Amino acid sequence: MLPSLLEICCMNAVDTNVLIYVNDSRYPSKQAIAAFLVANLTEGVLIWQVACEYLAASRKLEPFGYCKVL
């Protein structure tokens, strides 16, 4: 479910999933929505827990341009 315009205008923080989807090109529609949400944040803070969760989750993602060497 997409957030309403009122919710978007008043956002000052995001969940870890939103930050992950901004950098995850496997799901283009989710990536576009996440990028829109992050771009439209009001001045806010990055919650420490979200930063730690993002770091842990992003380490599990395959690096961009990664190619296994056989």
C-alpha positions as CSV (number, residue, x, y, z in Angstrom):
1,M,0.0,0.0,0.0
2,L,1.4,3.4,-1.0
3,P,1.5,6.2,1.6
4,S,-0.8,9.1,1.2
5,L,0.5,12.5,0.1
6,L,-0.1,13.8,3.7
7,E,2.1,11.0,5.1
8,I,4.8,11.7,2.6
9,C,4.9,15.4,3.3
10,C,5.3,14.8,7.0
11,M,7.9,12.0,7.0
12,N,11.0,12.7,9.0
13,A,12.4,9.1,9.3
14,V,12.4,5.9,7.3
15,D,12.5,2.2,8.0
16,T,15.5,0.1,7.2
17,N,13.6,-1.6,4.3
18,V,13.2,1.7,2.6
19,L,16.9,2.4,2.7
20,I,17.7,-1.1,1.4
21,Y,15.3,-0.8,-1.5
22,V,16.9,2.5,-2.6
23,N,20.0,0.5,-3.3
24,D,18.5,-2.8,-4.5
25,S,18.0,-2.9,-8.2
26,R,16.4,-6.4,-8.2
27,Y,13.0,-4.8,-7.5
28,P,12.7,-1.7,-9.7
29,S,9.2,-0.7,-8.6
30,K,10.1,-0.9,-4.9
31,Q,13.4,0.9,-5.7
32,A,11.5,3.8,-7.4
33,I,9.1,4.2,-4.5
34,A,11.8,4.0,-1.9
35,A,13.9,6.6,-3.8
36,F,10.8,8.9,-4.0
37,L,10.2,8.6,-0.3
38,V,13.8,9.3,0.7
39,A,14.0,12.2,-1.7
40,N,10.9,13.7,-0.1
41,L,11.8,13.4,3.5
42,T,11.5,16.5,5.6
43,E,14.5,17.4,7.8
44,G,14.9,14.6,10.2
45,V,17.2,12.1,11.8
46,L,18.6,8.7,11.0
47,I,17.7,6.5,13.9
48,W,20.7,4.6,15.2
49,Q,18.9,1.3,15.1
50,V,18.0,1.8,11.5
51,A,21.6,2.7,10.6
52,C,22.8,-0.5,12.3
53,E,20.1,-2.7,10.6
54,Y,21.0,-1.1,7.2
55,L,24.7,-1.8,7.6
56,A,24.0,-5.5,8.6
57,A,21.5,-6.0,5.8
58,S,23.6,-4.3,3.1
59,R,26.5,-6.5,3.8
60,K,24.4,-9.5,2.7
61,L,23.5,-7.9,-0.7
62,E,25.6,-8.8,-3.7
63,P,27.8,-5.8,-4.6
64,F,26.9,-3.8,-7.7
65,G,28.7,-5.1,-10.8
66,Y,29.7,-8.2,-8.9
67,C,30.8,-11.1,-11.2
68,K,32.0,-14.4,-9.8
69,V,35.4,-15.5,-10.9
70,L,35.5,-19.2,-11.6
